[in-house]
């Protein structure tokens, strides 16, 4: 059984800053914690919904990825609380997605049922709170037939804004040929695909005293990007607009190494335009990363046009990134681009 350990103090803090990010990001110049609603309204592209039926079904898995406990940020979520926090922190619209552990646990029937349920739930929230929520629909990958059916439902019935994928499923990363039919359909539709880190089976217990979300999540984004790049998927499916979490994870720091060591002919032929060109056309959101070192690394790699705001709420308090963003000393034009304009280019319906 999962060990849920909320004290009265934790429940109070869950609505504020006592989540993982709040504990890991002490106040200071690098890690601003206090947001003010000043500035352009934010579009949050990394914002999680926690449907009660989904939470009950997967809470043991949530506890496992948290080092044996469910951290307070998972507790007490509701649409009303989300909107209250958005209003406090200047977020106009949030695009909803399901966080890790997602909906795939090796059972096709369960995964298809969960995909349909969480997507319909998110679509109802978007309908009930017009203008406040968008939808990244979850897929039952690696179930190919189920995923293709859910893509059709998401776009044709729910009018979703995009698709939410995890970096890996069952230790197969997104560039694996298994996913080619899914990628081909997403490419045909010109989909925006938001990619969230998973907790791969290979690496959940490398350091039993360190929860996987501290180390593996940021490595996972690097794995997913390199998998897509060196499988040739980025070259084949150029109509997909990928958005990667947490400022690209470790990729901004490792890009030079990846390019240098990826110059071997067998790898280089998969990336004919070069690693740098591929990375520059991807999109990145900055949850947990609105601090000077992370932003300096990301902006040295990609143009400002490819960077968007994300919060990771409710697992991370909104002020952690909203306040950090507004404390970076960006020019008004760069702040407006990250806060809103870059997202609206991908999701023009949100401007209405």
TORKOL-4160 file (C-alpha; in steps of 0.2 Angstrom, whole numbers, padded with zeros to 4 digits, m for minus):
352
<pt num="1" X="0000" Y="0000" Z="0000"/>
<pt num="2" X="0006" Y="0018" Z="m0003"/>
<pt num="3" X="0011" Y="0028" Z="0012"/>
<pt num="4" X="0002" Y="0044" Z="0012"/>
<pt num="5" X="0008" Y="0055" Z="0026"/>
<pt num="6" X="0000" Y="0072" Z="0026"/>
<pt num="7" X="0001" Y="0080" Z="0043"/>
<pt num="8" X="m0010" Y="0095" Z="0047"/>
<pt num="9" X="0004" Y="0106" Z="0043"/>
<pt num="10" X="0007" Y="0098" Z="0026"/>
<pt num="11" X="m0011" Y="0099" Z="0021"/>
<pt num="12" X="m0010" Y="0118" Z="0024"/>
<pt num="13" X="0007" Y="0119" Z="0015"/>
<pt num="14" X="0000" Y="0109" Z="0000"/>
<pt num="15" X="m0009" Y="0124" Z="m0005"/>
<pt num="16" X="0006" Y="0135" Z="m0004"/>
<pt num="17" X="0024" Y="0130" Z="m0006"/>
<pt num="18" X="0028" Y="0114" Z="0004"/>
<pt num="19" X="0029" Y="0103" Z="m0011"/>
<pt num="20" X="0045" Y="0096" Z="m0018"/>
<pt num="21" X="0050" Y="0111" Z="m0027"/>
<pt num="22" X="0046" Y="0122" Z="m0012"/>
<pt num="23" X="0058" Y="0111" Z="m0002"/>
<pt num="24" X="0071" Y="0111" Z="m0015"/>
<pt num="25" X="0071" Y="0129" Z="m0020"/>
<pt num="26" X="0076" Y="0140" Z="m0005"/>
<pt num="27" X="0073" Y="0159" Z="m0007"/>
<pt num="28" X="0087" Y="0168" Z="m0015"/>
<pt num="29" X="0093" Y="0176" Z="m0030"/>
<pt num="30" X="0093" Y="0160" Z="m0040"/>
<pt num="31" X="0077" Y="0153" Z="m0035"/>
<pt num="32" X="0064" Y="0166" Z="m0033"/>
<pt num="33" X="0048" Y="0160" Z="m0024"/>
<pt num="34" X="0036" Y="0175" Z="m0023"/>
<pt num="35" X="0026" Y="0179" Z="m0038"/>
<pt num="36" X="0017" Y="0195" Z="m0042"/>
<pt num="37" X="0003" Y="0196" Z="m0055"/>
<pt num="38" X="0012" Y="0210" Z="m0064"/>
<pt num="39" X="0017" Y="0208" Z="m0082"/>
<pt num="40" X="0008" Y="0199" Z="m0097"/>
<pt num="41" X="m0005" Y="0185" Z="m0093"/>
<pt num="42" X="0004" Y="0169" Z="m0092"/>
<pt num="43" X="0000" Y="0154" Z="m0103"/>
<pt num="44" X="0005" Y="0138" Z="m0093"/>
<pt num="45" X="0009" Y="0124" Z="m0104"/>
<pt num="46" X="0014" Y="0112" Z="m0090"/>
<pt num="47" X="m0001" Y="0111" Z="m0078"/>
<pt num="48" X="m0007" Y="0095" Z="m0072"/>
<pt num="49" X="m0025" Y="0089" Z="m0068"/>
<pt num="50" X="m0027" Y="0076" Z="m0055"/>
<pt num="51" X="m0044" Y="0067" Z="m0058"/>
<pt num="52" X="m0049" Y="0059" Z="m0042"/>
<pt num="53" X="m0053" Y="0042" Z="m0050"/>
<pt num="54" X="m0036" Y="0042" Z="m0058"/>
<pt num="55" X="m0027" Y="0046" Z="m0042"/>
<pt num="56" X="m0036" Y="0032" Z="m0033"/>
<pt num="57" X="m0031" Y="0020" Z="m0046"/>
<pt num="58" X="m0013" Y="0025" Z="m0047"/>
<pt num="59" X="m0008" Y="0031" Z="m0030"/>
<pt num="60" X="0003" Y="0016" Z="m0026"/>
<pt num="61" X="0013" Y="0020" Z="m0041"/>
<pt num="62" X="0014" Y="0039" Z="m0037"/>
<pt num="63" X="0021" Y="0034" Z="m0020"/>
<pt num="64" X="0034" Y="0022" Z="m0028"/>
<pt num="65" X="0041" Y="0036" Z="m0039"/>
<pt num="66" X="0041" Y="0048" Z="m0023"/>
<pt num="67" X="0053" Y="0036" Z="m0013"/>
<pt num="68" X="0038" Y="0027" Z="m0005"/>
<pt num="69" X="0027" Y="0042" Z="0000"/>
<pt num="70" X="0015" Y="0053" Z="m0009"/>
<pt num="71" X="0022" Y="0071" Z="m0007"/>
<pt num="72" X="0009" Y="0084" Z="m0002"/>
<pt num="73" X="0007" Y="0093" Z="m0019"/>
<pt num="74" X="m0003" Y="0078" Z="m0025"/>
<pt num="75" X="m0016" Y="0081" Z="m0011"/>
<pt num="76" X="m0031" Y="0092" Z="m0011"/>
<pt num="77" X="m0031" Y="0096" Z="m0030"/>
<pt num="78" X="m0047" Y="0103" Z="m0037"/>
<pt num="79" X="m0052" Y="0114" Z="m0052"/>
<pt num="80" X="m0057" Y="0128" Z="m0041"/>
<pt num="81" X="m0040" Y="0127" Z="m0032"/>
<pt num="82" X="m0031" Y="0127" Z="m0048"/>
<pt num="83" X="m0040" Y="0143" Z="m0054"/>
<pt num="84" X="m0037" Y="0152" Z="m0037"/>
<pt num="85" X="m0019" Y="0149" Z="m0039"/>
<pt num="86" X="m0019" Y="0154" Z="m0057"/>
<pt num="87" X="m0027" Y="0170" Z="m0053"/>
<pt num="88" X="m0015" Y="0174" Z="m0038"/>
<pt num="89" X="0000" Y="0171" Z="m0050"/>
<pt num="90" X="m0006" Y="0180" Z="m0066"/>
<pt num="91" X="m0010" Y="0164" Z="m0076"/>
<pt num="92" X="m0023" Y="0167" Z="m0089"/>
<pt num="93" X="m0024" Y="0149" Z="m0096"/>
<pt num="94" X="m0017" Y="0133" Z="m0092"/>
<pt num="95" X="m0016" Y="0118" Z="m0103"/>
<pt num="96" X="m0020" Y="0102" Z="m0093"/>
<pt num="97" X="m0010" Y="0086" Z="m0094"/>
<pt num="98" X="m0008" Y="0070" Z="m0084"/>
<pt num="99" X="0008" Y="0069" Z="m0075"/>
<pt num="100" X="0019" Y="0053" Z="m0072"/>
<pt num="101" X="0016" Y="0039" Z="m0069"/>
<pt num="102" X="0003" Y="0042" Z="m0083"/>
<pt num="103" X="m0009" Y="0029" Z="m0088"/>
<pt num="104" X="0001" Y="0014" Z="m0096"/>
<pt num="105" X="0004" Y="0000" Z="m0084"/>
<pt num="106" X="0005" Y="m0015" Z="m0096"/>
<pt num="107" X="m0014" Y="m0018" Z="m0097"/>
<pt num="108" X="m0021" Y="m0013" Z="m0113"/>
<pt num="109" X="m0039" Y="m0013" Z="m0107"/>
<pt num="110" X="m0035" Y="m0002" Z="m0092"/>
<pt num="111" X="m0024" Y="0010" Z="m0102"/>
<pt num="112" X="m0038" Y="0013" Z="m0115"/>
<pt num="113" X="m0051" Y="0016" Z="m0101"/>
<pt num="114" X="m0040" Y="0028" Z="m0092"/>
<pt num="115" X="m0035" Y="0037" Z="m0107"/>
<pt num="116" X="m0053" Y="0040" Z="m0112"/>
<pt num="117" X="m0058" Y="0045" Z="m0094"/>
<pt num="118" X="m0045" Y="0057" Z="m0091"/>
<pt num="119" X="m0046" Y="0065" Z="m0108"/>
<pt num="120" X="m0065" Y="0067" Z="m0107"/>
<pt num="121" X="m0063" Y="0074" Z="m0089"/>
<pt num="122" X="m0050" Y="0087" Z="m0095"/>
<pt num="123" X="m0061" Y="0092" Z="m0109"/>
<pt num="124" X="m0076" Y="0095" Z="m0097"/>
<pt num="125" X="m0065" Y="0106" Z="m0087"/>
<pt num="126" X="m0061" Y="0116" Z="m0102"/>
<pt num="127" X="m0079" Y="0117" Z="m0107"/>
<pt num="128" X="m0085" Y="0122" Z="m0090"/>
<pt num="129" X="m0071" Y="0135" Z="m0087"/>
<pt num="130" X="m0070" Y="0143" Z="m0105"/>
<pt num="131" X="m0054" Y="0152" Z="m0108"/>
<pt num="132" X="m0045" Y="0145" Z="m0092"/>
<pt num="133" X="m0040" Y="0127" Z="m0098"/>
<pt num="134" X="m0034" Y="0119" Z="m0113"/>
<pt num="135" X="m0031" Y="0100" Z="m0115"/>
<pt num="136" X="m0016" Y="0089" Z="m0119"/>
<pt num="137" X="m0024" Y="0072" Z="m0122"/>
<pt num="138" X="m0016" Y="0057" Z="m0115"/>
<pt num="139" X="m0013" Y="0041" Z="m0126"/>
<pt num="140" X="m0012" Y="0023" Z="m0121"/>
<pt num="141" X="0005" Y="0021" Z="m0129"/>
<pt num="142" X="0013" Y="0009" Z="m0132"/>
<pt num="143" X="m0004" Y="0002" Z="m0137"/>
<pt num="144" X="m0004" Y="0007" Z="m0155"/>
<pt num="145" X="m0022" Y="0004" Z="m0160"/>
<pt num="146" X="m0028" Y="0012" Z="m0144"/>
<pt num="147" X="m0017" Y="0027" Z="m0147"/>
<pt num="148" X="m0023" Y="0030" Z="m0164"/>
<pt num="149" X="m0041" Y="0028" Z="m0159"/>
<pt num="150" X="m0038" Y="0041" Z="m0145"/>
<pt num="151" X="m0029" Y="0053" Z="m0156"/>
<pt num="152" X="m0045" Y="0053" Z="m0167"/>
<pt num="153" X="m0056" Y="0055" Z="m0152"/>
<pt num="154" X="m0045" Y="0069" Z="m0144"/>
<pt num="155" X="m0045" Y="0080" Z="m0160"/>
<pt num="156" X="m0061" Y="0076" Z="m0169"/>
<pt num="157" X="m0073" Y="0075" Z="m0154"/>
<pt num="158" X="m0064" Y="0084" Z="m0139"/>
<pt num="159" X="m0055" Y="0097" Z="m0150"/>
<pt num="160" X="m0040" Y="0095" Z="m0139"/>
<pt num="161" X="m0025" Y="0107" Z="m0141"/>
<pt num="162" X="m0012" Y="0094" Z="m0142"/>
<pt num="163" X="m0006" Y="0077" Z="m0136"/>
<pt num="164" X="0003" Y="0073" Z="m0120"/>
<pt num="165" X="0016" Y="0060" Z="m0121"/>
<pt num="166" X="0029" Y="0053" Z="m0108"/>
<pt num="167" X="0047" Y="0052" Z="m0113"/>
<pt num="168" X="0046" Y="0033" Z="m0112"/>
<pt num="169" X="0035" Y="0018" Z="m0110"/>
<pt num="170" X="0040" Y="0002" Z="m0104"/>
<pt num="171" X="0059" Y="0007" Z="m0107"/>
<pt num="172" X="0056" Y="0011" Z="m0125"/>
<pt num="173" X="0059" Y="0029" Z="m0128"/>
<pt num="174" X="0050" Y="0040" Z="m0141"/>
<pt num="175" X="0061" Y="0037" Z="m0155"/>
<pt num="176" X="0058" Y="0018" Z="m0155"/>
<pt num="177" X="0051" Y="0011" Z="m0171"/>
<pt num="178" X="0037" Y="0004" Z="m0161"/>
<pt num="179" X="0029" Y="0022" Z="m0160"/>
<pt num="180" X="0031" Y="0026" Z="m0179"/>
<pt num="181" X="0012" Y="0023" Z="m0183"/>
<pt num="182" X="0008" Y="0036" Z="m0169"/>
<pt num="183" X="0021" Y="0048" Z="m0174"/>
<pt num="184" X="0015" Y="0047" Z="m0192"/>
<pt num="185" X="m0003" Y="0051" Z="m0187"/>
<pt num="186" X="0003" Y="0065" Z="m0176"/>
<pt num="187" X="0013" Y="0072" Z="m0191"/>
<pt num="188" X="m0001" Y="0071" Z="m0202"/>
<pt num="189" X="m0012" Y="0081" Z="m0190"/>
<pt num="190" X="0002" Y="0094" Z="m0187"/>
<pt num="191" X="0000" Y="0090" Z="m0169"/>
<pt num="192" X="0008" Y="0099" Z="m0154"/>
<pt num="193" X="0015" Y="0086" Z="m0143"/>
<pt num="194" X="0020" Y="0090" Z="m0125"/>
<pt num="195" X="0033" Y="0078" Z="m0118"/>
<pt num="196" X="0034" Y="0075" Z="m0099"/>
<pt num="197" X="0047" Y="0065" Z="m0090"/>
<pt num="198" X="0043" Y="0047" Z="m0085"/>
<pt num="199" X="0051" Y="0036" Z="m0072"/>
<pt num="200" X="0059" Y="0022" Z="m0083"/>
<pt num="201" X="0059" Y="0005" Z="m0075"/>
<pt num="202" X="0078" Y="0004" Z="m0078"/>
<pt num="203" X="0082" Y="0018" Z="m0066"/>
<pt num="204" X="0069" Y="0020" Z="m0053"/>
<pt num="205" X="0080" Y="0012" Z="m0039"/>
<pt num="206" X="0098" Y="0017" Z="m0044"/>
<pt num="207" X="0099" Y="0026" Z="m0028"/>
<pt num="208" X="0086" Y="0020" Z="m0016"/>
<pt num="209" X="0089" Y="0035" Z="m0005"/>
<pt num="210" X="0086" Y="0048" Z="m0019"/>
<pt num="211" X="0068" Y="0049" Z="m0027"/>
<pt num="212" X="0069" Y="0046" Z="m0046"/>
<pt num="213" X="0060" Y="0063" Z="m0049"/>
<pt num="214" X="0076" Y="0072" Z="m0042"/>
<pt num="215" X="0088" Y="0065" Z="m0054"/>
<pt num="216" X="0080" Y="0054" Z="m0068"/>
<pt num="217" X="0066" Y="0066" Z="m0074"/>
<pt num="218" X="0079" Y="0079" Z="m0080"/>
<pt num="219" X="0089" Y="0064" Z="m0088"/>
<pt num="220" X="0074" Y="0057" Z="m0096"/>
<pt num="221" X="0071" Y="0073" Z="m0107"/>
<pt num="222" X="0089" Y="0071" Z="m0114"/>
<pt num="223" X="0085" Y="0053" Z="m0117"/>
<pt num="224" X="0069" Y="0056" Z="m0126"/>
<pt num="225" X="0077" Y="0070" Z="m0137"/>
<pt num="226" X="0092" Y="0060" Z="m0142"/>
<pt num="227" X="0081" Y="0045" Z="m0145"/>
<pt num="228" X="0070" Y="0055" Z="m0157"/>
<pt num="229" X="0085" Y="0063" Z="m0165"/>
<pt num="230" X="0096" Y="0048" Z="m0169"/>
<pt num="231" X="0082" Y="0036" Z="m0174"/>
<pt num="232" X="0078" Y="0049" Z="m0187"/>
<pt num="233" X="0061" Y="0052" Z="m0181"/>
<pt num="234" X="0064" Y="0071" Z="m0179"/>
<pt num="235" X="0069" Y="0071" Z="m0198"/>
<pt num="236" X="0054" Y="0061" Z="m0203"/>
<pt num="237" X="0040" Y="0069" Z="m0193"/>
<pt num="238" X="0044" Y="0087" Z="m0196"/>
<pt num="239" X="0026" Y="0093" Z="m0194"/>
<pt num="240" X="0025" Y="0088" Z="m0176"/>
<pt num="241" X="0029" Y="0103" Z="m0164"/>
<pt num="242" X="0037" Y="0095" Z="m0149"/>
<pt num="243" X="0037" Y="0104" Z="m0132"/>
<pt num="244" X="0049" Y="0097" Z="m0119"/>
<pt num="245" X="0048" Y="0100" Z="m0101"/>
<pt num="246" X="0060" Y="0108" Z="m0088"/>
<pt num="247" X="0070" Y="0119" Z="m0100"/>
<pt num="248" X="0075" Y="0103" Z="m0109"/>
<pt num="249" X="0082" Y="0094" Z="m0094"/>
<pt num="250" X="0100" Y="0091" Z="m0096"/>
<pt num="251" X="0101" Y="0094" Z="m0114"/>
<pt num="252" X="0106" Y="0112" Z="m0114"/>
<pt num="253" X="0122" Y="0107" Z="m0104"/>
<pt num="254" X="0125" Y="0091" Z="m0114"/>
<pt num="255" X="0121" Y="0098" Z="m0132"/>
<pt num="256" X="0139" Y="0101" Z="m0136"/>
<pt num="257" X="0144" Y="0084" Z="m0131"/>
<pt num="258" X="0129" Y="0076" Z="m0140"/>
<pt num="259" X="0134" Y="0085" Z="m0156"/>
<pt num="260" X="0153" Y="0081" Z="m0154"/>
<pt num="261" X="0151" Y="0062" Z="m0150"/>
<pt num="262" X="0136" Y="0061" Z="m0162"/>
<pt num="263" X="0147" Y="0065" Z="m0177"/>
<pt num="264" X="0150" Y="0046" Z="m0180"/>
<pt num="265" X="0144" Y="0043" Z="m0198"/>
<pt num="266" X="0130" Y="0030" Z="m0192"/>
<pt num="267" X="0123" Y="0044" Z="m0181"/>
<pt num="268" X="0126" Y="0059" Z="m0191"/>
<pt num="269" X="0116" Y="0053" Z="m0206"/>
<pt num="270" X="0101" Y="0053" Z="m0195"/>
<pt num="271" X="0103" Y="0071" Z="m0191"/>
<pt num="272" X="0108" Y="0079" Z="m0208"/>
<pt num="273" X="0105" Y="0097" Z="m0203"/>
<pt num="274" X="0116" Y="0094" Z="m0187"/>
<pt num="275" X="0111" Y="0093" Z="m0169"/>
<pt num="276" X="0111" Y="0112" Z="m0166"/>
<pt num="277" X="0098" Y="0115" Z="m0180"/>
<pt num="278" X="0087" Y="0101" Z="m0173"/>
<pt num="279" X="0087" Y="0107" Z="m0155"/>
<pt num="280" X="0084" Y="0125" Z="m0161"/>
<pt num="281" X="0067" Y="0121" Z="m0169"/>
<pt num="282" X="0060" Y="0111" Z="m0154"/>
<pt num="283" X="0050" Y="0120" Z="m0140"/>
<pt num="284" X="0054" Y="0121" Z="m0121"/>
<pt num="285" X="0045" Y="0126" Z="m0106"/>
<pt num="286" X="0053" Y="0132" Z="m0090"/>
<pt num="287" X="0045" Y="0123" Z="m0075"/>
<pt num="288" X="0057" Y="0122" Z="m0061"/>
<pt num="289" X="0070" Y="0131" Z="m0071"/>
<pt num="290" X="0066" Y="0150" Z="m0069"/>
<pt num="291" X="0083" Y="0153" Z="m0062"/>
<pt num="292" X="0098" Y="0161" Z="m0070"/>
<pt num="293" X="0109" Y="0146" Z="m0073"/>
<pt num="294" X="0096" Y="0136" Z="m0082"/>
<pt num="295" X="0089" Y="0150" Z="m0092"/>
<pt num="296" X="0107" Y="0155" Z="m0097"/>
<pt num="297" X="0110" Y="0137" Z="m0103"/>
<pt num="298" X="0094" Y="0136" Z="m0113"/>
<pt num="299" X="0095" Y="0153" Z="m0121"/>
<pt num="300" X="0113" Y="0150" Z="m0126"/>
<pt num="301" X="0106" Y="0135" Z="m0136"/>
<pt num="302" X="0089" Y="0140" Z="m0143"/>
<pt num="303" X="0081" Y="0157" Z="m0148"/>
<pt num="304" X="0069" Y="0165" Z="m0137"/>
<pt num="305" X="0055" Y="0161" Z="m0149"/>
<pt num="306" X="0056" Y="0143" Z="m0143"/>
<pt num="307" X="0054" Y="0145" Z="m0124"/>
<pt num="308" X="0037" Y="0145" Z="m0115"/>
<pt num="309" X="0031" Y="0146" Z="m0097"/>
<pt num="310" X="0026" Y="0131" Z="m0087"/>
<pt num="311" X="0023" Y="0128" Z="m0069"/>
<pt num="312" X="0021" Y="0109" Z="m0065"/>
<pt num="313" X="0007" Y="0114" Z="m0054"/>
<pt num="314" X="0001" Y="0106" Z="m0042"/>
<pt num="315" X="0017" Y="0097" Z="m0039"/>
<pt num="316" X="0026" Y="0113" Z="m0039"/>
<pt num="317" X="0019" Y="0129" Z="m0032"/>
<pt num="318" X="0015" Y="0141" Z="m0046"/>
<pt num="319" X="0026" Y="0155" Z="m0038"/>
<pt num="320" X="0041" Y="0145" Z="m0040"/>
<pt num="321" X="0042" Y="0148" Z="m0058"/>
<pt num="322" X="0030" Y="0163" Z="m0061"/>
<pt num="323" X="0040" Y="0173" Z="m0048"/>
<pt num="324" X="0057" Y="0166" Z="m0054"/>
<pt num="325" X="0052" Y="0171" Z="m0072"/>
<pt num="326" X="0048" Y="0189" Z="m0067"/>
<pt num="327" X="0064" Y="0190" Z="m0057"/>
<pt num="328" X="0076" Y="0186" Z="m0071"/>
<pt num="329" X="0078" Y="0204" Z="m0077"/>
<pt num="330" X="0072" Y="0199" Z="m0095"/>
<pt num="331" X="0067" Y="0213" Z="m0106"/>
<pt num="332" X="0049" Y="0217" Z="m0108"/>
<pt num="333" X="0048" Y="0209" Z="m0125"/>
<pt num="334" X="0057" Y="0193" Z="m0120"/>
<pt num="335" X="0046" Y="0192" Z="m0105"/>
<pt num="336" X="0030" Y="0194" Z="m0115"/>
<pt num="337" X="0037" Y="0181" Z="m0128"/>
<pt num="338" X="0040" Y="0168" Z="m0114"/>
<pt num="339" X="0025" Y="0172" Z="m0104"/>
<pt num="340" X="0012" Y="0171" Z="m0118"/>
<pt num="341" X="0016" Y="0175" Z="m0136"/>
<pt num="342" X="0026" Y="0160" Z="m0140"/>
<pt num="343" X="0012" Y="0149" Z="m0133"/>
<pt num="344" X="m0001" Y="0158" Z="m0143"/>
<pt num="345" X="0008" Y="0155" Z="m0159"/>
<pt num="346" X="0006" Y="0136" Z="m0156"/>
<pt num="347" X="m0011" Y="0138" Z="m0149"/>
<pt num="348" X="m0020" Y="0153" Z="m0157"/>
<pt num="349" X="m0037" Y="0148" Z="m0151"/>
<pt num="350" X="m0031" Y="0153" Z="m0133"/>
<pt num="351" X="m0029" Y="0171" Z="m0139"/>
<pt num="352" X="m0048" Y="0173" Z="m0141"/>
